[in-house]
């Protein structure tokens, strides 16, 4: 498999990991859309949200709770932040390994483009 995020998880590609546990890693997005733009990526390879199964419930919940923890650490939890999961190309997914975007540090408008 030639998945960029799998390689990051395995340490085959260097990255500034800001958080790691048994289920996920988190790091800065290389093309940030906000002052704080982090990606929360599961160790388990799941290409798109369409491939989630009931046994992935805990993993998805853990990704969201990790984002909450990071938002607090970044001091953006009180002013506000956005979480985004893209599914497939028309939604903006460019790496086909699910990942949760955590964005904050500025006013985020709606709708997002």
Order of alpha helices (4+ residues) and beta strands (2+ residues): alpha-beta-beta-beta-alpha-beta-beta
